[in-house]
């Protein structure tokens, strides 16, 4: 059976959960998928770095308290040294899940670039490098005969990008509209139930749906990046972030919510893109009061959904969880499965 050596860049919730899946379900996954996964490198801002070509003891790594220990006591270093680890470790696949600035896609964009330059395939859950540098990085991967996969960058474990590419052959995709941010969707739902905007945000933070600074979610920045990814990947657009108009939900008042409810409508933060008659693409993020019969109006809580506008089938809607450690870790696993299925060289050890 093939064994893929992987490196985990970032050892927070997502990559840590992937390591837990490998440690607890690795044998079963191997029997089902036809390959094994071996973690040979881990880097983390708090734990440092550990590289072991024969495979890292995942029970040990998962048991370390980042607040009290580093890899230095286990043959590694307290310094993550991401570039050195990425370029020199024996892994054939880099799993990138670091905290990244959405304004420039760093440091994830550099992590992806270093990996591809050194002959390693990459899967990432980060939106920044895909939205802002995706075309460049995809070209580099193709030039090197490698994989650059990023299914988890849009709807976490729900395979919206891969599904559209694989299941829509022969169809013309004219556009899409979706609910692509669980935090804003949760906030709007609670406002409809009578809470104020501020109360709804605080509750979302208490439930772990919103960050301490919810600006990226509430003001539509997160959805803007996801719309850019979907438009370029699925509509063949060649647009930049500046081409995606953005408006968040913070300006909606209780009166707006009440008026929509009385009219049989429901506010949603909708990310959309459409192909115009001249071939150009119009993309935007904005709150929309949807009729209750609309396919996206019933998407509740922190769930996500995308409705694709196709020429022969009309609207085709995909919905599922848009966040969560397990769901996002599965997205990385699904990327590796896609690499395996493609049967292209990914520097795997047999």
C-alpha positions as CSV (number, residue, x, y, z in Angstrom):
1,X,0.0,0.0,0.0
2,X,1.2,3.5,-0.8
3,X,2.2,5.7,2.1
4,X,2.1,9.5,1.7
5,X,4.5,11.4,3.9
6,X,2.9,14.7,5.0
7,X,4.0,17.8,6.9
8,X,1.6,19.8,9.0
9,X,2.3,23.5,8.8
10,X,0.4,25.0,11.7
11,X,-0.7,22.7,14.5
12,X,-3.9,24.5,15.7
13,X,-7.4,23.2,15.5
14,X,-7.5,22.0,11.8
15,X,-4.1,20.2,11.4
16,X,-4.3,19.0,15.0
17,X,-7.7,17.4,14.2
18,X,-6.2,15.9,11.0
19,X,-3.4,14.4,13.1
20,X,-6.1,13.0,15.5
21,X,-7.9,11.4,12.6
22,X,-4.7,9.8,11.4
23,X,-3.8,8.6,14.9
24,X,-7.2,7.1,15.7
25,X,-8.6,6.1,12.4
26,X,-5.5,5.7,10.2
27,X,-5.8,1.9,9.7
28,X,-9.5,2.1,8.8
29,X,-8.9,5.0,6.5
30,X,-6.1,3.1,4.8
31,X,-8.3,0.1,4.1
32,X,-11.0,2.4,2.7
33,X,-8.9,4.8,0.7
34,X,-6.0,2.5,-0.4
35,X,-3.2,4.6,1.1
36,X,-1.7,5.4,4.5
37,X,-0.6,8.8,5.8
38,X,2.5,9.3,7.8
39,X,3.3,12.7,9.5
40,X,7.0,13.4,9.2
41,X,7.1,17.1,10.1
42,X,5.1,19.5,12.2
43,X,5.6,23.3,12.7
44,X,3.7,25.5,15.0
45,X,4.2,29.0,16.4
46,X,4.0,27.9,20.0
47,X,5.4,24.3,19.9
48,X,8.2,25.0,17.4
49,X,9.2,22.3,14.8
50,X,9.7,18.6,14.7
51,X,11.0,16.6,11.7
52,X,11.3,12.8,11.8
53,X,11.6,11.0,8.5
54,X,10.4,7.7,10.0
55,X,7.2,9.3,11.3
56,X,6.3,11.4,14.3
57,X,4.7,9.9,17.4
58,X,1.3,11.6,17.1
59,X,0.2,10.6,20.5
60,X,3.2,12.5,21.9
61,X,2.6,15.5,19.7
62,X,-1.1,15.7,20.5
63,X,-0.4,15.4,24.2
64,X,1.9,18.4,24.4
65,X,0.5,21.5,26.0
66,X,1.5,24.5,23.8
67,X,1.4,26.8,26.8
68,X,4.0,24.7,28.7
69,X,6.1,22.7,26.2
70,X,7.8,22.7,22.9
71,X,9.2,20.1,20.5
72,X,12.7,21.0,21.8
73,X,12.4,18.3,24.5
74,X,11.5,15.7,21.8
75,X,14.3,16.0,19.3
76,X,13.0,19.1,17.6
77,X,13.3,22.9,18.1
78,X,11.4,25.7,19.8
79,X,11.7,27.6,16.5
80,X,9.1,26.7,13.9
81,X,11.4,27.7,11.0
82,X,8.7,27.1,8.5
83,X,10.7,27.7,5.4
84,X,13.5,25.4,6.3
85,X,11.1,22.6,7.3
86,X,8.9,23.0,4.2
87,X,11.9,23.1,1.8
88,X,14.0,20.3,3.3
89,X,11.7,17.8,5.0
90,X,10.9,14.4,3.3
91,X,7.2,15.0,3.0
92,X,5.6,14.9,-0.4
93,X,2.5,16.7,0.7
94,X,2.3,19.9,2.7
95,X,-0.9,20.5,4.7
96,X,-1.0,24.2,5.3
97,X,-3.4,25.6,8.0
98,X,-1.8,28.6,9.6
99,X,-3.2,31.8,10.8
100,X,-3.1,34.1,7.8
101,X,-3.7,37.8,7.0
102,X,-6.6,38.0,4.5
103,X,-5.2,41.3,3.2
104,X,-2.1,39.8,1.6
105,X,-2.5,36.0,2.1
106,X,0.6,35.7,4.2
107,X,2.3,33.7,5.5
108,X,0.3,31.0,3.8
109,X,1.0,32.2,0.3
110,X,4.8,31.9,1.0
111,X,4.3,28.5,2.6
112,X,2.6,27.2,-0.6
113,X,5.2,28.8,-2.8
114,X,8.1,27.3,-0.9
115,X,6.5,23.9,-1.0
116,X,5.8,24.0,-4.8
117,X,9.3,25.4,-5.5
118,X,10.8,22.4,-3.6
119,X,8.8,19.8,-5.4
120,X,6.0,19.2,-2.8
121,X,2.3,19.2,-3.4
122,X,0.1,21.4,-1.2
123,X,-3.4,21.4,0.3
124,X,-4.5,24.4,2.3
125,X,-7.6,25.6,4.1
126,X,-6.5,29.3,3.8
127,X,-8.6,31.6,1.6
128,X,-5.9,34.3,1.3
129,X,-3.3,32.5,-0.9
130,X,-6.1,31.1,-3.1
131,X,-8.0,34.3,-3.6
132,X,-5.1,36.7,-3.9
133,X,-2.4,34.4,-5.4
134,X,-4.3,31.4,-6.7
135,X,-3.6,31.8,-10.4
136,X,0.1,32.3,-9.9
137,X,0.3,29.3,-7.5
138,X,-1.8,27.1,-9.7
139,X,0.5,27.8,-12.7
140,X,3.6,27.0,-10.6
141,X,2.0,23.7,-9.5
142,X,1.2,22.8,-13.1
143,X,4.7,23.7,-14.2
144,X,6.2,21.5,-11.6
145,X,3.7,18.6,-12.2
146,X,2.4,19.0,-8.6
147,X,-1.0,19.5,-6.9
148,X,-2.3,22.7,-5.3
149,X,-5.6,21.8,-3.7
150,X,-7.8,24.1,-1.5
151,X,-11.3,22.6,-1.2
152,X,-11.6,23.8,2.5
153,X,-11.0,27.4,1.6
154,X,-14.7,28.1,0.7
155,X,-17.1,25.8,2.5
156,X,-14.9,23.9,4.9
157,X,-15.6,20.1,4.4
158,X,-18.5,20.6,2.0
159,X,-16.8,19.9,-1.4
160,X,-18.3,22.7,-3.4
161,X,-15.4,23.4,-5.8
162,X,-14.6,19.8,-6.6
163,X,-18.3,18.9,-6.9
164,X,-18.9,21.7,-9.4
165,X,-15.9,20.8,-11.5
166,X,-16.7,17.0,-11.5
167,X,-20.4,16.9,-11.7
168,X,-21.2,19.8,-14.1
169,X,-19.4,18.6,-17.3
170,X,-21.4,19.5,-20.4
171,X,-23.3,22.3,-18.5
172,X,-22.7,26.0,-18.9
173,X,-22.3,27.6,-15.5
174,X,-23.7,31.1,-15.8
175,X,-23.2,32.2,-12.2
176,X,-23.8,31.4,-8.5
177,X,-25.2,32.9,-5.3
178,X,-24.5,31.6,-1.9
179,X,-24.5,32.0,1.9
180,X,-20.8,31.6,2.5
181,X,-20.3,32.8,6.1
182,X,-21.8,31.1,9.0
183,X,-21.2,33.9,11.5
184,X,-23.2,36.5,9.6
185,X,-25.9,34.0,8.9
186,X,-26.2,33.1,12.5
187,X,-26.3,36.8,13.5
188,X,-29.1,37.6,11.0
189,X,-31.1,34.6,12.2
190,X,-30.9,35.8,15.8
191,X,-31.9,39.3,14.8
192,X,-34.9,37.9,13.1
193,X,-35.8,36.3,16.4
194,X,-35.7,39.6,18.2
195,X,-32.1,40.2,19.4
196,X,-30.2,43.4,18.5
197,X,-27.2,43.3,16.2
198,X,-24.9,43.8,19.2
199,X,-26.5,41.0,21.2
200,X,-26.5,38.6,18.2
201,X,-22.7,39.2,17.7
202,X,-22.0,38.6,21.3
203,X,-23.9,35.4,21.3
204,X,-22.1,34.3,18.1
205,X,-18.8,34.9,19.9
206,X,-19.9,33.0,23.0
207,X,-20.8,30.0,20.8
208,X,-17.5,30.1,19.0
209,X,-19.0,31.2,15.6
210,X,-17.4,34.6,15.7
211,X,-13.9,35.8,16.4
212,X,-13.0,38.3,19.1
213,X,-12.9,40.8,16.2
214,X,-15.9,39.8,14.0
215,X,-15.2,42.5,11.3
216,X,-14.1,40.0,8.6
217,X,-17.4,38.1,8.9
218,X,-19.8,41.0,9.7
219,X,-18.5,43.4,7.0
220,X,-18.3,40.8,4.3
221,X,-14.5,40.5,3.8
222,X,-14.6,36.7,4.3
223,X,-17.4,36.2,1.7
224,X,-15.6,38.6,-0.6
225,X,-12.6,36.3,-0.7
226,X,-14.7,33.2,-1.2
227,X,-16.7,34.8,-4.1
228,X,-13.4,35.7,-5.7
229,X,-12.2,32.1,-5.4
230,X,-15.4,30.6,-6.8
231,X,-15.6,33.2,-9.7
232,X,-12.1,32.6,-10.8
233,X,-12.1,28.8,-10.3
234,X,-15.6,27.9,-11.6
235,X,-16.6,30.8,-14.0
236,X,-13.1,31.2,-15.5
237,X,-13.1,34.8,-14.4
238,X,-9.9,36.8,-14.3
239,X,-10.9,39.3,-11.6
240,X,-9.2,40.7,-8.5
241,X,-10.6,41.4,-5.0
242,X,-11.3,45.0,-6.1
243,X,-13.7,43.7,-8.7
244,X,-15.9,42.1,-6.0
245,X,-18.3,44.8,-4.6
246,X,-18.7,44.4,-0.8
247,X,-21.3,45.5,1.7
248,X,-21.7,43.9,5.2
249,X,-24.7,43.5,7.5
250,X,-23.8,46.0,10.2
251,X,-26.0,48.7,8.7
252,X,-29.2,46.5,8.9
253,X,-31.6,47.8,11.6
254,X,-34.2,45.9,13.6
255,X,-36.8,47.8,11.5
256,X,-35.2,46.4,8.3
257,X,-35.5,42.9,9.7
258,X,-39.1,43.4,10.9
259,X,-40.2,44.9,7.6
260,X,-38.7,42.0,5.6
261,X,-40.4,39.5,7.9
262,X,-43.8,41.2,7.4
263,X,-43.3,41.1,3.6
264,X,-42.5,37.4,3.7
265,X,-38.8,37.9,3.2
266,X,-35.6,37.0,5.1
267,X,-32.3,38.9,5.1
268,X,-29.2,36.9,4.1
269,X,-25.6,38.0,3.3
270,X,-25.3,36.8,-0.2
271,X,-22.1,36.4,-2.2
272,X,-22.7,36.1,-5.9
273,X,-21.2,36.3,-9.4
274,X,-22.8,36.2,-12.8
275,X,-21.6,36.0,-16.4
276,X,-22.8,38.9,-18.5
277,X,-23.8,38.7,-22.1
278,X,-20.5,40.2,-23.1
279,X,-18.6,37.6,-21.2
280,X,-17.6,39.8,-18.3
281,X,-18.2,38.8,-14.7
282,X,-20.1,40.9,-12.1
283,X,-19.4,39.8,-8.5
284,X,-20.6,41.2,-5.2
285,X,-21.3,40.6,-1.6
286,X,-24.4,42.3,-0.1
287,X,-27.3,41.7,2.3
288,X,-30.4,40.7,0.3
289,X,-34.0,40.3,1.6
290,X,-34.8,37.0,-0.1
291,X,-38.4,35.6,-0.6
292,X,-39.0,32.7,1.8
293,X,-39.5,30.4,-1.2
294,X,-35.9,31.2,-2.4
295,X,-33.6,28.2,-2.1
296,X,-31.2,30.1,0.2
297,X,-33.8,31.6,2.5
298,X,-34.1,28.5,4.6
299,X,-30.4,28.0,5.3
300,X,-30.1,28.6,9.0
301,X,-27.6,28.9,11.8
302,X,-23.9,28.6,10.8
303,X,-24.6,26.5,7.7
304,X,-23.5,27.5,4.2
305,X,-25.0,26.9,0.8
306,X,-24.3,27.7,-2.9
307,X,-26.8,27.7,-5.7
308,X,-25.3,27.3,-9.1
309,X,-27.1,28.7,-12.1
310,X,-26.7,26.2,-15.0
311,X,-28.0,26.3,-18.5
312,X,-29.7,22.9,-18.6
313,X,-30.6,22.1,-15.0
314,X,-31.4,25.6,-13.8
315,X,-30.4,26.2,-10.1
316,X,-28.5,23.4,-8.4
317,X,-27.9,24.0,-4.7
318,X,-25.2,22.5,-2.5
319,X,-25.4,23.0,1.3
320,X,-23.5,21.8,4.3
321,X,-21.3,22.9,7.2
322,X,-19.2,25.9,6.4
323,X,-16.9,25.7,9.5
324,X,-15.7,23.5,12.2
325,X,-12.4,21.7,13.1
326,X,-13.5,18.3,12.0
327,X,-15.2,19.5,8.9
328,X,-12.1,21.5,7.8
329,X,-9.7,18.8,8.6
330,X,-11.8,16.5,6.4
331,X,-11.3,19.0,3.6
332,X,-7.6,18.5,3.8
333,X,-8.1,14.7,3.7
334,X,-10.4,15.1,0.7
335,X,-7.6,17.1,-1.0
336,X,-5.2,14.2,-0.4
337,X,-7.8,11.7,-1.7
338,X,-8.1,13.8,-4.9
339,X,-4.3,13.8,-5.3
340,X,-4.2,10.0,-4.9
341,X,-7.1,9.5,-7.3
342,X,-5.3,11.6,-10.0
343,X,-2.4,9.2,-9.8
344,X,0.1,12.0,-10.3
345,X,3.5,12.0,-8.6
346,X,3.3,13.5,-5.2
347,X,6.7,12.3,-3.8
348,X,5.1,9.4,-2.0
349,X,7.0,6.6,-0.3
350,X,5.7,3.1,-1.0
